[in-house]
Amino acid sequence: MDHSQMVSAQWNSSYIVLSYIIAALASYVSLELAGRAGQNFTQSTSRFWLVAQALVLGYGIWAMHFVGMLAYQVDLAASFNPGLTVFSGLIAVALIYPALRVVHAGPMSLGRLAAAGSIAGLGIVVMHYTGMAAYQMPGTEAQIVWFPLIASVLIAVGASMVAFFLFRLLSSDWVSRQTRMGLFGVKLGAGLVMGAAVIGMHYTGMAALNYHVVDEMKTGLASGGVDTSLLALIVGVVSFLLIGLAVTSILMDAGRGGDLDEMDFGSGSAAD
């Protein structure tokens, strides 16, 4: 087999921008949800916000990943394996939730952050490379480039640790000492930075695989997966619906704030 012919690809800047918008929005909304989870009105209420946070952040990272992959445009027949595509999204949510439980389970420490960051980082990495395995181009073969692969793992764990530090900060008494506008500025800036870290991991991970043509006779054949344009439409619509639903829940909860002010929010564990 001749592995010398690399697949020629171009990057669609519109999809790259959209992937960042989704990542930043999901990050910002997850920061808003972090405060609700930490207020610990009741155990069931706190768990609801933790689940909501895991869904928004996990799905947001997954959606960013696939929009980012759609930015990688080739002149070959390409599609996504539906089973692996769905499975990769479930992995992200499934591992981010226990990571959130770990970070809220006791006093903040570097060890707790590292444990939670490793769990979530593992989920993001497995999601990413499972998603890339779902990307099908008949007649091609992917080869690993180790340096960006290792870098993508380190970015995923490091970004998760920073995110969890912010989540815990926003569920502590520190919030009560901030002005409304000051707190909004912190969340907005943190969301933008988190979004940049998320797409940084993604595009570093993309660089970890080089595609080579191994059978030119098969490169024009459809693989029977989900069409990329259809996936873009589905992911885009569901992303903004989910984020919109989360924002609506936050606004409704804020509207009931007067009733909740009389309760003892404290800074206790959300997972007790």
N, C-alpha and C positions, 0 to 999 in steps of 0.2 A: 504494500500500500504506500502511496505517496503522501506523506504528511507535510510536504513543504508548502502547499497552497493554503494559505490562511483565508478564512472567510472575510470578505470585504464588507465593512459595516459603516454606516453613518449614524450620527446622533441627532435626534429630533429635539431641538431646543424647547419647543412647546411642551413636550412630555416631561422634560427635565424640570422645567419651571413648575408644572402641575404636580410632579412628585414632591417637590419641596413644599408647595402650598399644603398638600395633604399631610405631610410629615409635621409641619409647623402647627397647623390647625389641631391635629390630633394631640400634639405635645401640649399646646396651650389648654385645650379642654381637659386633658388628663391632669394638669396642674390645678385647674379649678376643682375637679373631682377629688383631688387629694385632700383639699381642705375639708370637704364634706365627710370623707372617710375618717379623718382624724378627729372630727368634732364628737363622734361617739355618742350620739343622742341615745341610742339603744344598740345592743349587739346586732340585731337584725338590720337596723338602718345602716349601721356602719358597714356591715357585710355587703349590703346592696350597693353602696357607693364604691367599695373595693371591686366588686364584680363589674360594675359599670366602667370603672377606670381601666380594668384589665381588658375589657371588650374594646373600648375606644382606642387605647394605646396599641393593643395587639393587632386589632383590625387595621388601624391607621398605618402601622409599620408594614403590614402585609400589603395593603392597598398601594402604599408608596413603592414597595418593592416591584409590584407588577406594572405599575405605570412607568417606573424606571426601566423595566425590561422592555416595555413597548418603545421606549426612546431609542433602543438599540435596533436599528432597522437594517435589514439585509436584503439582498436581491434574490433570496432563496425562499422556497416554501417553508413557512414557520407556523407553529400552532402550540397550544398548551395542552398537556395531558390533564383532563378534568379531575381525575382522582387525586393525583399528586398536588394539583393546584389547591383543592379544598383542604387536603391534609396539611399542607404547609401553613395555611391560615390557622387551623386548629392548634397546631404546635405552638405558634406564637402566643395565642391567648392562654393556652393550657399551662405554659411555663411562666408567663408574666404574673398570673394570679398568685401562685404560691410564693413567688419572689416578693410580691407586695405584702403577703402575710408575714413573711420573714422580717421584712424591714419594719413592720408595725408591731412585732411581737414582744419587744422589750426596749430597753434604753439604747439610744443610738451609739454605735461604735464602729470603728473601721472594720472589724471582723464581720459585724452584721451587714454592713454595706457591701463588703467583698462577697459574702455568701449570697446575698440577694442579687447583686450584680452578675455573679457567675451563673446563677440559675436563669435570669432573664437573658443574659448575653448568650448562653447556650441555646435558649429558645429562638433568639433572633438569628443566630448563625445557622441552626438546623433549618429554620424556616427559609432562610435565604437560599441555601444550597439545595434544599428539596425543591424550592420553586424554580431554581435554575435547571434542575434535573427534569422538571416538567416542561421546560422549553424544548420543543422538538424541531430539529432541522434534519430531515432525512438526508443521508449521504454525507453527514459530517460527524466529527468526533471531537470531544472537548479534552484539552490537555491542561493540567494544573500548573499554575505558576505559584510557587510556594510563598514568596515574600508577600505579595498582596493578600494571599489567603490568611497567613498568620496575622498580618496587620489588620485585616477585617475582624478577626476574632478579638484582638486586643481593643479595637475601637468599640465593638459591641459591648464588651464587658465594662470598659471605662465609661462609655456614655450611659450605660445602665446605672452604674454607681452614682454618677453625677445626678441623673434623673431621680433616683431614690433619695438622695440627700435633699434635693429640692422638695420632693413629695413630703418627706418627714418635716422639713422646715416649715412648709405651708400648713402642716397639721399640728403645729406647736403653738405655744403662747407668744412666740415671736410675731405672729400675725396681728395680735391685738395691739401691738405697739406701732403698727404702721398706719399711715393714712390710706384712704381708699385709692387715691390716684397713685401714691407711691407703690402700693401693693400691685395695682394693675400694671404699672411699669415693670416691676420685677417679673411678674408672670409673663408679660408680653416678651420682654427681652429673653427670659429663660426659654420660652416656647420657640423663639426664632433660633436660638443657639442649639437647643435640642433637635430641632428640625434639621439644622445643618449637620449635626453629628450623625443623625439617622441616615441621611442621604449620603454622607461621607462613607459610612460603613457599606452602604449598598453599592456605590460605584467603585469602591475599593474591591469589594467582593466580585463585581463584574470583571474587573481586571485580572482576577485570579484564574479565570478560565479563558483559554484561547481556543477558538473553533477552527478546525481544519477540514477541508474537503477530502474525503476518503473514497467516495464513489460518485463521480459526476453523473452517472446514469440515474441516480436516485434523488439528486438535489432538487428536481422540479416536482417531485411527487408530494401530494398531500398526505399527512400522517394520520388524519382522522381525529385530531384533537379539536379544541375550541378555537375558533377563529380569533385572531388577535384584535381586530377592530370591534368585534362583539364583546370581547372581554373588557376592552377599554371602556365601552359604554356602560356595561354592568358595574364595573368597579367604580367608575366615576359617580354614577347615580347613587349607588349604595353608600359610598363614602360620605357624600354630602348629606344624605338622608340620616345616616347614623350620627354624624357629628351634629347635625341640626337637632336631632332628637335629644342628644346629650345636652346641648345648649338650652333647649326648651326645659329640660328637667332641672338644670341649674337655676334658670330664671324663676321657675315655679317654686323651687325650694327657697330662693332668695326672697320671694314674695311672702313666704310664711315665716320670714326671719323674726318678726316681732314676737311670734308665739314661742320661738325657740330661744330667744334671748334670756328667758327666765330659767333656762336649764343650765346645769353645770357641764360645760363642754370639756374643760380641763385639757390636759395633754396626754391622756392615758392611751393605752394600747388599743388599736382598732381590732386586734385579733384576740383579745382576752376572752 
